[in-house]
């Protein structure tokens, strides 16, 4: 059983394609944890957004209850969900939010900037989302909620507005980032290798800067490749970080009781209850050309080595 006396939000941060969906799914198998996936998508039309169970959020046995509770508690219509839990749908000016949050370290200081409409809206969205987590805690009777949205701005805002937030930071070899984005041209566009590397480095640096004002004791950093090599060892470490007892069977999931908002299309597939196979993904070794690797070395070789990747 958990030794936690308070409910905790566990926020997974990292670049895209860093393994957050896999970790989110595995942690959900712990009896004290509920994984919710990428919660910012709760703001998207619940009739069009699916849970991993296959049903839309509006029809899902779990999320439909949450939606009804939110609408009742907030006294809003279902159409107003779009602007209640995400700033994406909010008409905003061009505002340097990342740079702003690098400097602002407290809720009190943030409130001094309420004269800026977007900052005021940003705070409202953060408060609404934390209230959403409270409802999920109550409905699920779990002490720890996992949000794998990943974005550094969400991470920073949650830590400013709540003392009960812990963070898992996932790091992944920058070379594996290149083939992943090349396969997602429909999302990211036809980016050159230099543009992909710039995007990756910028994402990593942004997380670094956000973490500077967060207590180290609240952060657990893990390389994806290390987790794949020793999953049991690292799951034990994560449980210790969360003040939980390790439980056997975390890699043998029961998807019948898994209600997450997926960030990875892989999770939309009915997977049965087969044991999760964790293996290294080093496709970059065969998919990147010698020219690609040479260019990466010039652009980010030293940067990647500082993250622990030497070969």
PEURFEN-V616243 format. One record per backbone hydrogen bond with DSSP energy under -1.0 kcal/mol. NH is the residue of the N-H (numbers start at 1). CO is the residue of the C=O. If there is no record, write none. Layout:
BEGIN
nh->NH co->CO
nh->NH co->CO
END
This chain:
BEGIN
nh->3 co->243
nh->8 co->143
nh->9 co->164
nh->10 co->145
nh->11 co->166
nh->12 co->147
nh->13 co->168
nh->23 co->19
nh->24 co->20
nh->25 co->21
nh->26 co->22
nh->27 co->23
nh->28 co->24
nh->29 co->26
nh->30 co->27
nh->33 co->30
nh->34 co->144
nh->36 co->146
nh->38 co->261
nh->39 co->37
nh->41 co->38
nh->42 co->39
nh->43 co->40
nh->44 co->41
nh->48 co->45
nh->49 co->45
nh->51 co->55
nh->52 co->260
nh->54 co->51
nh->57 co->49
nh->58 co->46
nh->60 co->56
nh->64 co->60
nh->66 co->62
nh->67 co->63
nh->68 co->64
nh->69 co->65
nh->70 co->66
nh->71 co->67
nh->72 co->68
nh->73 co->69
nh->74 co->70
nh->76 co->71
nh->81 co->78
nh->85 co->81
nh->90 co->87
nh->97 co->95
nh->100 co->96
nh->101 co->97
nh->102 co->98
nh->104 co->100
nh->110 co->106
nh->111 co->107
nh->113 co->110
nh->114 co->111
nh->116 co->113
nh->120 co->116
nh->121 co->117
nh->122 co->118
nh->123 co->119
nh->124 co->120
nh->125 co->121
nh->126 co->122
nh->127 co->123
nh->128 co->124
nh->129 co->125
nh->130 co->126
nh->131 co->127
nh->132 co->128
nh->133 co->129
nh->134 co->130
nh->135 co->131
nh->136 co->132
nh->137 co->133
nh->138 co->134
nh->139 co->135
nh->140 co->136
nh->141 co->137
nh->144 co->32
nh->145 co->8
nh->146 co->34
nh->147 co->10
nh->148 co->37
nh->155 co->151
nh->156 co->152
nh->157 co->153
nh->158 co->154
nh->159 co->155
nh->160 co->156
nh->161 co->157
nh->162 co->158
nh->166 co->9
nh->167 co->218
nh->168 co->11
nh->169 co->220
nh->170 co->13
nh->171 co->222
nh->176 co->173
nh->180 co->176
nh->181 co->177
nh->182 co->178
nh->183 co->179
nh->184 co->181
nh->187 co->184
nh->188 co->184
nh->189 co->185
nh->191 co->189
nh->196 co->192
nh->197 co->193
nh->198 co->194
nh->199 co->195
nh->200 co->196
nh->201 co->197
nh->202 co->198
nh->203 co->199
nh->204 co->200
nh->205 co->201
nh->206 co->202
nh->207 co->203
nh->208 co->204
nh->209 co->205
nh->210 co->206
nh->211 co->207
nh->214 co->211
nh->218 co->215
nh->219 co->216
nh->220 co->167
nh->222 co->169
nh->224 co->171
nh->227 co->223
nh->228 co->224
nh->229 co->225
nh->230 co->226
nh->234 co->230
nh->235 co->231
nh->236 co->232
nh->237 co->233
nh->238 co->234
nh->239 co->235
nh->240 co->236
nh->241 co->237
nh->242 co->238
nh->243 co->240
nh->244 co->239
nh->252 co->249
nh->257 co->254
nh->258 co->255
nh->261 co->36
nh->267 co->264
nh->268 co->265
nh->276 co->251
nh->285 co->282
nh->286 co->283
nh->287 co->283
nh->288 co->284
nh->293 co->289
nh->294 co->290
nh->295 co->291
nh->296 co->292
nh->297 co->293
nh->298 co->294
nh->299 co->295
nh->300 co->296
nh->301 co->297
nh->304 co->300
nh->305 co->301
nh->306 co->302
nh->308 co->305
nh->309 co->304
END
